[in-house]
Amino acid sequence: MIKKALISTAGILFVSTSFAAECGKITIAEMNWNSASLMANVDQFILANGYDCNAELVPGDTMPTGTSMIEKGQPDIAPELWTNSMKAALTKGVDEGRLKIAVKSLSDGGEEAFWVPKYMVDEMPELATIEGIRQHADQFEHPEDPSKSAFYGCPAGWNCQITARNLFNALKLDESNFELIDPGSGAGLSGSIARAYERQQPWFGYYWAPTAILGKYEMVKVDFGSGIDEQHYIDCISMDDCLEPKATMYPPSPVYTVTTTEFAERAPNAYAYLSNRSFTNVQMNNLLAWMEDNQADGKYAAENFMFEHEDIWSKWVSEDVKVKLNKALDNL
């Protein structure tokens, strides 16, 4: 279990316990990466046992979940929505009264970038820049074709596959003999970093934080020399049909808990809990490292979190709800 004391958000207002009649049946999107799965399972446990909600997890992913919430009013809750990729649609959903932004679920925000291992930059500082990467492309040997250089992108179907591919094209990495590799899965992508680090081998590709991998392995963000063009990122880089991509660093990624307005109005006490629930990147990195070290899924990790980190979750709920949650934990 994690023994390290974690920082928790202070100054949170408490709300009274809710009633089953108020909350009713709710659906929570469980995204297919660890921090989002953990968060969804924590929310399910707290809403079910503390607020008497009939809380059900449903599969989710950034674009389809956000679109479904706007157009169909389902699911009720997206605990961890990385909003850069669909900022305009979400803003419209809020302006039209269909969605509510409950809280920054990752209070420090999310971070996306192209990375190289620190041990490479220690030897060749120029690798911290995209020009240095181009100059030393032969360092990054493709695992299946030694005549090519490897750039590890996102798995097919993930929204970051679109942004990484568009930035790969904008940086003209193919002209430096790089080939974009689909790692096949999130585990495949993280595994490629772990293998490289353990063998002190070259690696270049996309990743994001907070994650267990970037907590365990020190990586350096590659500077494109472009600054951040947030509007171009929104209008083109994040779009599947971006025809003329231009280089831009990833804008800081606001990561929110988003709900339907119908849910927020029907279950105000449950919504108030979500408005209080937030993790720092330090907290989440430690929790993700525990998940990885223990090969835990979101449900098991959420139970461990509830048992081990009352110091964090008790700040999100009223004393009455805290009593109910501890009773539920005693019955597990």
Buried (B, 14 or more C-beta within 10 A) or exposed (E): EBEEEBEBBEEBEBBEBBEEEBBBEBBBBBBBBBBBBBBBBBBBBBBBBBBBBEBBBBEBBBBEBBBBBBEEBBBBBBBBBBBBBBBEBBEEBBEEEBBBBBBBBBBBBBBBBBBBBBBBBEEBEEBBBBEBBBBBBEBBBBEEEEEBBBBBBBBEEBBBBBBBBBBBBBBEBBEBBBBBBBBEBBEEBBBBBBEBBEEEBBBBBBBBBBBBBBBBBEBBBBBBEBEEBBEBBBEBBBBEEBEEBBBBBBBBBBBBBBBBBBBBEBBBBBBBBBBBBBBBBBBBBBBBBBBBEEEBEBBBBBBBBBEBBBEBBBBBBBEEBBEBBBEBBEEE
